[in-house]
Each structure stands twice: as structure tokens, then as C-alpha cells.
Amino acid sequence: MTYGGESERDGSHPATSTEYTKIETLKKNPLADCMKLVKSLLDPTDISHLPQIARGVTEEMRARETVKHILDEHHTNMQVSECGLYLCVDQPYLGASPNGILTCSCCEPALLGIKCPTNDLDALKDLDERLQLKKKFNYYVQIHGQMAITGIHRTYFFIFYNVTQHHLKVIHFDKLFLMP
């Protein structure tokens, strides 16, 4: 199920995958400050002015085109579609808004997650020495939340610096990861 207008939450909209790390922390540590989480969900801080967000907004289309070009070499009739907000059927206060849905004639659909860091350190903090996404970091939790809500259990995670410098990782759903 999708929902429009995700960017202006007034407390009646679902928590999206950006908040999953906070929710997972609270589930694993019930003594954590839940009021901080509630405040951040009901009265989110405006982060649109941050350089990382501005870069993501300006570069996401180029990143999407670059991913399509890379995947065209290995897939038949590859399509990269934008998507809206998906709501969790069982818990409609949770939502996910992936950067795209990937479809082709040869594979099951996959999600697309795009990050456009302002520098190497922004992205590398979430990667291990083999350039695999660390399970304890925000992106991994965010991607798993998106896969759980959409029911699409594979994500192409794309770190985009520019058209010649980027990393593409395939992340498969781990149903045990989000369990309490």
C-alpha cells in the first residue's frame, strides 16, 4: 500500500525507514529514552538544509541513471521506477519509501537504495573492510525495514559519488535480523 506526501509529517503519518534504527534500539533496550523517539516522530527536525540532504536531492536522478546503466549489462528489459510510500499492512504506523523499484524480465523485483555521500567518510563508516554494509549501522536497518514492509526481499544498495566512482551492493533479506 502506498501513501503520498511523506515529506510533511504531522504526527498522523507513519514512521519511515529513517526512524527504524531508533525503533530497533528501543526494542532491544527498553530502558532507552522512548520520549526522545516519540518527540522525533511527532515533531521531526527539518534537515533539508544539510549538505548531505541537498546532495542527495541533486544527485539522485544521476545515481538512478547510473544504476540502470550498470544493471542493463546483466538483466533483460531493466526498468528503474520511482515509488511512493509503502505502509505496513499489519502495523500501518510504519512505512517505507525506497529510492526505487527495479524490475526486469529475468529476475524478481528488487528495491533500490541510493546514498550520495558528500565524502568517502560519510559512506565508509557503514562499510566493513570488504565494503559490505555493516549490520549494526543505520543503512542496514533502514534497508531491512524497507524490505520487510514492501515484501520485496532484495535491495540494490548504491553509494554514488559520481558516474565513475560508486559502489553497488546486493543485500538479501535476513528475516532473523529484525526479530526482537
N, C-alpha and C positions, 0 to 999 in steps of 0.2 A: 504494500500500500504506500502511496506517495503523498506528500504534503508540500504545498508551495509556501514560499515566504519564510524560509528558515532563518534568514539573517536578522529579523527583528523579533526576538523572543520577548514576550511579556509575562512569562511565567505559566502560560497555558500551553506552550509548545513543548515538544518532547526534548529531553536531554539527548544531544547527539554524540557521536563517537569521540569528539574532542573531550568530553567530560568522562569517558569510560575509565580512564586511569584513576580519576578521583573516586569514582564509584567502586572500582575494584579494590582500591586501597582501603576504603571504608568497610567493604565486605570482609577483607582479610584482617583488618584491625579495627574491631568495633569500638575501641577506645579513642580512635581518631576523632578529630573535631568535626562532627557532622554539620554543625551550624555554618561552618565555613563553606562546605559543599552546598548546602541549601541556599546560602546567600549568592554563591557564584552561579547557581542555576536560575534563581529568580531575578537577580539583578546583575547580569553579566557585565564585565568590564569591556569597554569599547577598545578593541585592539587594532582597528582598521588603520591607524596612523603609523603602526610599527613598520620598519623597513622590510622585515621578513614577510609580512602580510601583503604589503604593496608589491613586492617582487613576485609573490605567488599569483596575485591578480594579473600582473602584466605578462608573466611568462607561462601561465598555464596552457594557453592555446598553442604556443610553440612546443611546449613539452608534449602535449597530446598529439600533435602532428608528428613529432619525432618518434614517439612510441609507435604510432601507426606505421611509420616507415620501417622501423626495426622489425615489427611483427609481421608485416606484409611478406617478408622474405621466408617466413616459416609457416604461414597459415594461408588458407584459401578464402577469398572474399572477406577479409578482415574489416570489421566496422568498429569504430570507436564512437560511442554515443554518450552525450551528456545525459545526466539523470537528475531527478529531484530528490526529495527527502523520502526515505522509506520509513514506515512506522513498524515497530514490532507488534505482531498480531496479539501475542499473549500479554505484553507489557507496553501499551501504547504511549506511555510516558518516555519510552526510549525510541530514538530514531537514528538513522544513518544517512549520510549524504556523500557517497563515494564520488570521486572525480570523474568517473565514467563507467560504462559497461562495455566490455569487449565481447564481440560475437564474431564467429566465423563459421564456415561450412564444415570444418574438420574437428572442432572441439566444443566442449560445453562452454557456456558463457563464463566470463571471469570479470572481476571488478578491477578497476584501475585506481590506484592511489598515487598521487603526484605530490612531491615536495620540491620546492625550488629554493634551496637554502641560499643565503647571502654569502656564505663562505663554507669551506670544507669542514670546519669545526662544528658548524650547526648540524650537519648531516652525520659526520663520522662519530659523534658521541653516541649515536644509536646503533652503530655497526660494530661487530667484533672484528678481530684480526683477519678473518676470512671474508669480510664485507657482507656478513649475514646480519640480518636485523636481530638485535638483542631482545630476548623475550621480556625483559623487565622494563623496557622503555616504552614511552607513550605511543609511538607509531605502531608497535606490535599489538598493543592492547586496542588501539583505535581500529586497526585493520581487522582484528578478530571480532570486534563488536559489529563492524560493518558486515562481515561475512555471516555472522550469526543472525542478524536482523534481515538481511536480504535473502538468505538461503543459498547464496552463491559462494561456494567453498574454495575458491581460488582467487588470489589477488596478484596482479602485476603491480609491484611497488616500484615507482620510478623516481629516482633522485636526479633532478635536472639542473645542471649548471648552465649549459648552453648546448647547441646542437652537436658539438663534437665531444663534450665532456658530460657524461651521465652514467648512472648505474641502473640496471633493470634487474629486479629480483622477483622470483615467483614464490609466493607464500601460500601454503596449503593450510586449510582449516584444521586446527587442533581442538577437538571437542572437549578435551580434558582441561585445556588452558583456562577457560572462563568459569570452570566449576569452583564453587566455594571450598 
